[in-house]
Amino acid sequence: MILSMTLEIWQFIIILLLVLIIAAIATFFITRKIFANQLKKNPPVSEAMIRAMMTQMGRTPSEKQVRAVMRSMEDEKTKEERAKKAAKNK
């Protein structure tokens, strides 16, 4: 006896949508977990870290120098974001 399984088109579409929804939810949680682990391993740079780096290099950082470094890092970040948006819009 030959076992024959046939799906109607509407059954196929429902199964496909369920699989896609489950995959999207799983991808979201996996990506969130990976992102959280990356932030733990590589935290964003803070003013205290900049002060420590400057001290290790033998400089006594003033508040003005620390703020200037932070501002330059933020400016660089915004430049990169603008470049990505410009590339995306092309």
C-alpha positions in Angstrom: 0.0 0.0 0.0 1.4 3.3 -1.1 1.0 6.1 1.5 0.1 9.3 -0.3 0.2 12.7 1.4 -1.2 15.6 -0.4 -1.5 19.1 0.9 -4.0 21.7 -0.2 -2.5 25.0 -1.2 -4.1 26.7 1.8 -2.6 24.1 4.2 0.8 24.7 2.6 0.5 28.4 3.0 -0.5 28.1 6.7 2.4 25.7 7.5 4.8 28.0 5.6 3.6 31.1 7.6 3.9 29.3 10.9 7.4 28.1 10.1 8.4 31.7 9.1 6.9 33.2 12.3 8.7 30.6 14.5 12.0 31.2 12.7 11.6 35.0 13.1 11.0 34.7 16.8 13.9 32.3 17.3 16.2 34.6 15.3 15.2 37.6 17.4 16.0 35.8 20.7 19.2 34.3 19.4 20.4 37.7 18.1 19.5 39.4 21.3 21.5 36.9 23.3 24.5 37.2 21.0 24.3 41.1 21.2 24.1 41.0 25.0 27.2 38.7 25.2 29.1 41.0 22.8 28.3 44.1 25.0 29.6 42.2 28.1 32.8 41.3 26.3 33.3 44.7 24.6 31.6 47.4 26.6 31.2 50.9 25.1 34.0 53.3 25.9 33.3 55.6 28.9 35.1 58.7 30.3 36.7 56.6 33.0 38.2 54.3 30.4 39.6 57.2 28.5 41.1 58.6 31.7 42.7 55.2 32.5 44.2 55.0 28.9 45.6 58.4 29.1 47.1 57.7 32.5 48.7 54.5 31.3 50.3 56.5 28.4 51.9 58.8 31.0 49.6 61.7 30.6 47.5 63.4 33.3 44.2 64.0 31.5 42.3 67.2 32.1 38.5 67.2 32.0 38.7 69.2 28.8 40.9 66.5 27.1 38.6 63.7 28.2 35.6 65.6 26.8 37.4 66.3 23.6 38.2 62.6 23.1 34.6 61.6 23.9 33.3 64.2 21.5 35.6 63.1 18.7 34.5 59.5 19.2 30.8 60.5 19.0 31.5 62.6 15.9 33.1 59.6 14.3 30.2 57.5 15.2 27.7 59.9 13.6 29.8 60.1 10.5 29.7 56.4 10.1 25.9 56.3 10.6 25.4 59.1 8.0 27.6 57.2 5.6 25.5 54.0 6.1 22.3 55.9 5.6 23.6 57.6 2.5 24.7 54.2 1.1 21.4 52.7 2.0 19.4 55.5 0.2 21.4 55.2 -3.0 
